[in-house]
Amino acid sequence: MVNADTLINIVGNFTGTPVAVVGDMMLDRFIWGRVDRISPEAPVPVVRVTRESVHLGGAANVVANLTALGGVSIPVGIVGNDDVGKSTLNLIKELGAGTGRVVVGQDFESIQKTRIIAHQQQVCRVDREGESQLSERDQLSVMKQLLDVMPNVESLIISDYGKGLITKDLLDCLRSRTGLKLFVDPKDRNFANYHHVEAITPNQHEAERLSGIKIRESGDLDLAAQRIFENLSPRQLLITRGEQGMALFDGLSKRVEIPTQAQEVFDVSGAGDTVIATFTLARQSGANSHQAALLANLAAGIVVGKLGTASTCQEELIQAIRAKN
């Protein structure tokens, strides 16, 4: 049992704690409406739009989560020289986070995901993004920003959405700085390149693909973790399992099961961003891995109870801690 006052003190230490974030910056657009009829043109619902909203997505949502929790986020990434890119940068600025390390790529198309929501249900999603790889010029520009940031932080989150920014060369560059703790939210294309990081936070499907083992029962979970440790050698492995909560492996010798804290799930969009942001911020604020995982689990339980890409704050997290104890 972890003392509630201890967790609350850790949350208080979030304030002013610096964490860098590198990854795929996105803009999440939501079109909200209601459905009263089916289209006469095709068997699809007709959504009558009532409002629209925009939120930071992908790695930019990790930045939003860190900032909402009181941390000082240092975003590193790339957006396009387009309206979506400008909106993304403006939203980051509104948080109070700096945008000086976010490259405006001349050869890059900003990434936008548009979700159409009716009656609290997602009707469809429309993605806009370039098909090509990042140009060498844009990759070098991001790498330069990373090299400038690395000496000034102790912890860095790699928020990989598989859009091309996170490469083996970039990961090798990050590992070259002794003492820099890397926390990874992974994607398939780089599974082989995440070795020797501080922590990796796959969801269960990603853990299955990382290990090549289908997780159906407790023994499968242990076997999958063993395979991941053998292949990648992280210091900690935190597997998020939806309604089954989380499984924390602090090395292979110690597994801790953490039950889900979600009371009601409205939207899981961005929940993984909340987990990696809270876990990293807690570790940087003096928490051990178990305490950090408990806080990440509580934070995720809060945000999935909100519609749209969401974050939580210190006050909500402290309330959740008190309610739990």
Secondary structure as the mmCIF struct_conf table of DSSP 4:
data_model
#
loop_
_struct_conf.conf_type_id
_struct_conf.id
_struct_conf.beg_label_comp_id
_struct_conf.beg_label_asym_id
_struct_conf.beg_label_seq_id
_struct_conf.end_label_comp_id
_struct_conf.end_label_asym_id
_struct_conf.end_label_seq_id
HELX_RH_AL_P HELX_RH_AL_P1 ALA A 4 GLY A 12
TURN_TY1_P TURN_TY1_P1 ASN A 13 GLY A 16
STRN STRN1 PRO A 18 GLY A 23
STRN STRN2 MET A 25 ILE A 38
BEND BEND1 PRO A 40 VAL A 44
STRN STRN3 PRO A 45 GLY A 58
HELX_RH_AL_P HELX_RH_AL_P2 ALA A 59 ALA A 68
TURN_TY1_P TURN_TY1_P2 LEU A 69 GLY A 70
STRN STRN4 VAL A 72 GLY A 80
BEND BEND2 ASN A 81 ASP A 82
HELX_RH_AL_P HELX_RH_AL_P3 ASP A 83 LEU A 95
TURN_TY1_P TURN_TY1_P3 GLY A 96 GLY A 96
TURN_TY1_P TURN_TY1_P4 GLY A 100 ARG A 101
STRN STRN5 VAL A 102 GLY A 105
TURN_TY1_P TURN_TY1_P5 GLN A 106 ASP A 107
HELX_LH_PP_P HELX_LH_PP_P1 GLU A 109 SER A 110
STRN STRN6 ILE A 111 ALA A 118
TURN_TY1_P TURN_TY1_P6 HIS A 119 GLN A 120
STRN STRN7 GLN A 121 ARG A 128
BEND BEND3 GLU A 131 SER A 132
HELX_LH_PP_P HELX_LH_PP_P2 GLN A 133 SER A 135
HELX_RH_AL_P HELX_RH_AL_P4 GLU A 136 VAL A 149
HELX_RH_3T_P HELX_RH_3T_P1 MET A 150 ASN A 152
BEND BEND4 GLU A 154 GLU A 154
STRN STRN8 SER A 155 SER A 159
BEND BEND5 GLY A 162 LEU A 165
HELX_RH_AL_P HELX_RH_AL_P5 LYS A 168 ARG A 175
TURN_TY1_P TURN_TY1_P7 SER A 176 SER A 176
BEND BEND6 ARG A 177 ARG A 177
TURN_TY1_P TURN_TY1_P8 THR A 178 GLY A 179
STRN STRN9 LYS A 181 ASP A 185
HELX_RH_3T_P HELX_RH_3T_P2 ASP A 188 ASN A 193
TURN_TY1_P TURN_TY1_P9 HIS A 195 HIS A 196
BEND BEND7 GLU A 198 GLU A 198
STRN STRN10 ALA A 199 ILE A 200
STRN STRN11 ASN A 203 ASN A 203
HELX_RH_AL_P HELX_RH_AL_P6 GLN A 204 SER A 211
TURN_TY1_P TURN_TY1_P10 GLY A 212 GLY A 212
BEND BEND8 GLU A 217 GLU A 217
HELX_RH_AL_P HELX_RH_AL_P7 SER A 218 LEU A 232
BEND BEND9 ARG A 235 ARG A 235
STRN STRN12 GLN A 236 THR A 240
HELX_RH_3T_P HELX_RH_3T_P3 GLY A 242 GLN A 244
STRN STRN13 MET A 246 PHE A 249
BEND BEND10 ASP A 250 GLY A 251
TURN_TY1_P TURN_TY1_P11 LEU A 252 SER A 253
STRN STRN14 ARG A 255 ILE A 258
BEND BEND11 GLN A 263 GLU A 264
BEND BEND12 PHE A 266 PHE A 266
TURN_TY1_P TURN_TY1_P12 SER A 269 GLY A 270
HELX_RH_AL_P HELX_RH_AL_P8 ALA A 271 GLN A 284
TURN_TY1_P TURN_TY1_P13 SER A 285 GLY A 286
HELX_RH_AL_P HELX_RH_AL_P9 SER A 289 VAL A 303
TURN_TY1_P TURN_TY1_P14 VAL A 304 GLY A 305
BEND BEND13 LYS A 306 THR A 309
HELX_RH_AL_P HELX_RH_AL_P10 GLN A 314 LYS A 324
#
